[in-house]
């Protein structure tokens, strides 16, 4: 079946390519072609219901192609029954047939100005083209139809650049056009509302101008749209944090994805105060206060699921910096066996949290997944027969099954003061956000001594160090001996992307020099991510925990004295079966979950 070179995107040509690439069988292709008219009508009606017909792009977005039909059928690939035949797989096959590069466009790596200033928005939507990069006088354009030469020539004339073409999916192109042009339009419109130049000196000095304003109203429609675009963009990219950082001449928007910060936008400095005001308005923060740190929270929705965003504002030299932590319930509330525990460590941890009383500590630096472990633990042990009360600063994620109390030092509501009074509430399980001082520790210990299970966190590097940390803040060793049940120390490592995972052979001699114990074999098979469109070329997608689980056994208890030696505790714990963070990470490396680079990055202090 030769390809119809005159009509490479015709229904018949697309089916022929998929058959030739062994993605569908010839009988299945014939069946789809016979049913295409009815399938197109059905899919068109579905799209018309979900879109506003008054929008200029509605005609483009409701247009149904053969690719859309095959994608909607939810088929599996003929030679790979475990892999879906989706839109991306179809375009990838077509690009290979056409000998044109396929590119999964990474929005994080796009330049807002390149996307939005090279061609007009309506032109981009009408012809499904997206400028994605300019390099050495050449413009790279992503398109779903690389054979529309007239359009590409128009872009070349308008931009005065040579045009290189890559193939991308129609869905991705439309989505990025809406995101980037929508954000750009909102920011530009907001900036244009200033009739006079603005002088922003941040918190270094006061500047007074008579009969003028220094910021847009927070309810301005353009500002509202811009902030909404930021939230949507963050959700799409699986970001955990959004940073809006004022600089001298501009403001940076950065997002933390899989633990790494990426710069995604630069916005005009004069728009920054309006963006901040909008976020303050949404999070119920004092609009007039710009001199002291403030906290708030926003509740919104992502794909029908409620999501809470924790907002922190702090004054800096050039204005107020905003950091928003996205509290995704799908991440915070997981099954314990999905957090990365080994089977042995999970059994030990479940033994801790199943005890009727005592203290269980979860340790690690900021961003190590402690909150996820605690929330997932509380959800796993909750039943209607027990009363769970949490004390947090602030409440990370509201859950109706828990009685959650927020710390408020301004009115005297501290960890210690709440713990003193909380026992009258008849709790069975108490979760304390952090043991940061002697008062909190003493009250937590008192709660444990009176028959309650207390879960809390400490900022220490490993599990044995938590014991000496408690002694350092003033807790008597005999109280630690009486109440402590177990300690978990943890970190998060990036997982290798499943889509581009490949096996490699490594000389064990090199790895042994780096501290890995791999037996007598000369080579070992490990894995890495080559980098693909799905992982934005990083080779990683998602994160998983590594843990160090220390049961507070009788032998460890006997070593807990005023002169406790951390090394002695660690040695005894290792003899009793504790697996260190480094060893846990190495095991995940050898199992193909992560890479050696991640092992070294996350556990360097364990050397």
C-alpha positions, 0 to 999 in steps of 0.5 A: 500500500503506497503512501498517498504523497499528495494527501498524506493527512487523508484518512486513508493515508493515516490508516495505511501508515499505522498498518505499515508501522504495525500499530493496527491490523489491516482489518481494523483499519478497514473497519475504522474507515467504514465507520468513520462518518458515524464516528466523526458525528458522534465525536463532534457532538461530544466536543460541541457540548464541552466548548463555548461556540462563541469562542473564536477557536471553537471551530478548530477545536471541534474539528474531528480528524481520523487521528481523533477518531482512532485516539477516541477508540482507546485501542492498543498497539497491535504489536504492543498490547500493553501500550495505548494507541493514543494521539501521541503514538499516532503522530510519532508514527506519522512523523517517522513515515514523513521523515520529519522530527517529532517533538513533545513540546516542553512548556517549561523550556519555551520562551514566552516572547518567542511563542507569543510575538512571532505570529498572531494568536488567531493565525496560530490557532487557525493553522495549528502552528506554534513557534517554539525556539529561535537558534542561530537565525532559524525558527523552529515551528511545531505543527500538526500539518507539516505539509502546509507549505504556504503557512510556513512560508508566511511565517518565514516572511513575517519573521525574516528567519529560516523555518525548521519544522517539527511535528507535534500533536494537535492537542498539545499545540492548541493547549500551549497556544491557549496557555501562553497567549492567554497569559501573555495577553493578560499580563500585557493588558494589565501592564498597559493600564498604567498611564505613568511609569512606576517606581518600585523600591520594594522594602528598601525605601519609601517613595511617595507619588501624589495623585497616582496609584502604584498597583492595579486592583486585585480584581482586574480581569487581566490580573485574574486571568493571569493568576488563573493561567499560572495555577493551571500551568502548575497543575499541568506540569505537576509542580509542587511549588510556585515561586514569584520572585521580584527582582530589580527590573522584572519578576521571575516565576519559577516552579518546582517540578520533581524537586528541581526549580525551573524558570517558566516566566518573566513578568514586568515589574510593574505588574508584580504588585497586582499579581501579589494583591490578587494572590493576597485576595484569594488567600485572605491575607491582609492586603495593606500589610507589606512589611511583615511575613504573612501566610494564607491558603487557597482552595481550588479544583484540579480535574474535579478534585479539591486542591489546597494551595498554601501561600507564604509571603515575605518582604524582600529588597525588591518587593514581596516574594510569594511561594505557593505550595500545592497540596495535592491530595493524590500525593499527600494521602497515599497508601503506605505501600506506595511511599517507597518502603521496603517490605521489611521496613513497612512491617516495622513501621506498621508495628510502630503506628499500631501501638496503643501509646508512645512517640513515633518520629519522622525525620528529614529536611524540608521537602523530604516528604515527611508530611506525606508520610504522616498524612498517609499514616493517619489515613491508614490507621483511621477508623470511626472508633478512634479520635485523631487530633492534629496540631499543625503550623499551618494546616497542610491539608484539611481532612474531615476525618481528623480534628485539625488545629492550627498554631497561632502564636499571636494569640498564644496558641502554640504547640505546647499550649495546645498539647497541654489542653488537648488531652481533655478532648479525649484523643487516641492519636495525636499528630504534632507538626514539629517538635521544635522546643522543650515545651512541645517535647515535654507535652508530647511525652506527657501525652504518650505517658498517659496512653496516647500515640503521638506522631511528630517530626524532627529536622535531623539528618538520620534516625540515630541523630533524632535521639541525641537531638531530643537530649540536646533540647532538654528531654531527660533520657529516661523519658525518651526510654519510656516513650519512644517507639520508633524513628523513620528518617527519609528523603525523596529521590527522582524516579527514572522515566518509564518511557525512556528507561534503558538498561546499561552495563557498568563496571563494578570496580568503578562503583566500588570505588564510589562506596557501593558493595556489589559482590564479586561480579565484574559488571552489573546491569543498571538503568537510566533515562535517555530523556524523552518528551514525557520527562522533558529530556531529564530522564526522570519523572516522579519521586519516591521515598527512601527510608531509614527505619529504626525500632527503639529496641531494648538494646537501643534503649540501653544506649540512650543516656546523657552521653549517648554516642550516635555511632554506637546507636547506629552500629547497634541498629545496623546489627539489628537489621536497620538499612541506612538511607544510603543502602536503601537508595543503592538498592533502589538504584540496583533495582532500576528505580533511580540512578546513581547520580540521584543516590549521590545527590540525596545521600551525600551526607551519609558518607 
